Amino acid sequence: MWSAVLDLLLPAVCPCCRTASGPALCLGCVAGLEELADPCPWCGEPRAGAPTCPVCRDRGLPHCDRVTVQWVYDGVLQHLVSIAKIEGRSAAVAACADLLPPVEVPSEALVVPVPPSPGRRPGPHLATALAKALARRTGRPFRPLLRQVRPAAEQHRLSRTDRARNVEGLFIARPVAGPVVLVDDLITSGATASAAAAALRAAGATAVQVVALARTV
């Protein structure tokens, strides 16, 4: 709450470097963003001109129809996400929302965030904020359909194999009909998105399209 108050009261500065004028990202920080090199449309891994994805071999993430992601999770963007998630600065959250990749959303689709963990600390939840921003941008309904049913270890501390095991059966979804756009802040192995998509499919979703801010390379 106090971070949001400070964002309102203090002179507007870049939410990332906090030195250049704001309130949006300054030109220097924008120049420091790194785009993914030809991201795979099925898992988001950079293909860099390869005929098939070096990670998923064009098979994609389980239960997901398509993945749209634009930025590498490193440098400027990693710092911005840290400010948004750890410090809860509303200006940083808004800047992250502005960096969501352009995406075509079916007219009948619902926009659904990957949910926060049970018992998380107070403050903005970045995936939820991003999903709300995408819903406003596209004019589609925002629906928090997913719930995490148990605690899970932090994914970044685990191997690829252990990540899939860690999130298996992690989510449950309310009943849904039609396509869903699933929004998360980051993709690393894709295990969390796959587990969330599996829950949405089990609840009736006919298609699950994943949109994320950045991917760990």
N, C-alpha and C positions, 0 to 999 in steps of 0.2 A: 504494500500500500504506500509506504513512504517513498519507494522508488518511483511510483507513478506520480506522486505529488511533486517530487523533485523534477521530473520530466516536464511538468506543467509550469513550475515556477522559475526554473533556471533558464538562461538564454539558450536558444536552440543550437545544438552542436551535433556533429556527426555522431550517431549512436555507437560507432565502432571505435574510431580513433579518439573521439571526444575533444578534438582540438579544432578541426575545421568547422565552418558554419554548417548548420543543419536546417531542418530536422532529419532529412534523408541522408543516405550515405554520400560522403564527399567523393569528388572525382578520383582522389588518390586511392581511397578504399575500393571504389568500383574497379579501378585499374588492377587492383590486387586480387580480384576474384579470378578463379581458374575454372573454365568450362570443361566438362567431360569431353573427351575426344571420341566423337561418334558413339554415343551411348547405345548399348543394345536395347531395342524396344521391348525385349522380353524379360530382362533382369536388371538393366541399367548399368552393367559393367562396360567400361570403355572398350570399344572394338578397335579403334584407331586404324580403320580401313581393312581389317581382317575380313575374309569372306563369311566367316561364322564367328559367333561369340566365343572367346577363348575360355569362358567360365561355364556358361550354361549350354553351349553348343546349339543355341537357338531353341532349346527346349523350354526356357523360361523358368520363372519361380512357380512352385506348386500352387495350384488353386487360383493363380493370378493370370488374367488374360493379357495384360500389357503393363509396362512400367514406364513412367515418364519422370525423368530427373535430369537436371541440367548442370549442377555445380559439383566440383570436387570438395569434399569436406577436409579442408586444410587452410592454413594461413589466415587470411582475412575472414573468410566465412566461418572457420572454426572459432575464431575469437568472437565474432558477432553472435553465433549460436550460444557460446558460453555466457555471454552477457545476458542474452535473452532468457536462458534456462536457469542459470545459477543466481544471477542478480535480479532477475524478474523485471528488467527495465522495459517499460512499454514501448519506448521508441525503438529499441532493438528488436522486439517482437514484430512491430510494424514493418521494420526494414526487412526482416526475414520474409514476411508475407509478400512484400513487393518483389522479392526474388523468386517466388514460385514460378516454375516454367509455364509457358502457355500450353493449354491442353484443351482438346475438344471433349466436351462432356455431353453424353446423350441427353435428350430433352426430358426423358423420364427417369433419369438417374438421381439417386440420393448421394449426398456428400457426407462421408462418415470418417471420423478421426480414429486412429489407433488410441485407445484410452489410456489415461494415467494409471500408474501402479497404485494399489491400495495403500493408504497411509502416507502418500507422498507429502512433502512439505507444502505449505500454502504458497500461492503465487500462480502466475499464468502457466498453463500447460501448452507447450509450443505446438504440438501436433493439433490440438483442439483449436488454437488460435489460427493456425494455417488453414484448417478445414473451414472455419467460419469465413475467412478471407476469400477462399476459393468459392464458397457458396455465394457470397455477395457478388463476386466478380462474374460468375456464370449465371446467376439467377436461379440456381438449383437449391432444393431444400437441404438444410443442414440437419443431420440426425445422428445423435450419439448412441448408436445401436449396440456398441460393443462394451463388454465389461470384463475386466481381468479377474479371474476366479481365485487366484492364489498368488502369493509372492513368488518372484523369480529372481535368480541371480542376475547381476548386471552383464549384459551380453558382451560388452567390449572386453571383458576379462576372460572370455571363453574361446575355445577353438571352434572352427566351423561346425564340426560334428556335434560338439557339446551345445552349441547355440540352438541347433534344431531340437535336440533333446530337452533343453531348458524351457522352450516355449511350446512344446507339444501339449495340446489341450489347455492352453493358458487362457483362452478367451471363450466367452459365450456371447451369442448375439440374440437380440429380440427378433421376432419374425419380420421378414422383409420379402417383398416381391419386386422383381425387376433388377436392373443393373445398379451397381454401387461403385462410387469413386472413393477409394480408401486413401486417406491422407496421413502421412507420417513426416517427421522432420528429416530423419536420416535413414539410409539403407546401408548396411554393412554386408552381411551374408544374405539378407532377404528372409531370414528365418522368422522374424517377428511379423513381417507383412504376410508371409505364407500362412502362419498360424491364424492371424486375424482373418485372412481371406477364407480359410477353411471353415471357421466359425460362421462367417457370413453365408457361405455356400450351404452349410448345413441348415441355416435358418431360412433359406429360400432364395438367396440372391442368384440371379441368372448369369451374371458376369461381374467380375471384380477387376477394376482398373486401378492401379496404384500410382499415386502422384507423391513425389517426395522432393524436399528442398535440395538435398545433397546426397552424395554417395561416398563412402569411404573406399579409397582405391588401394 
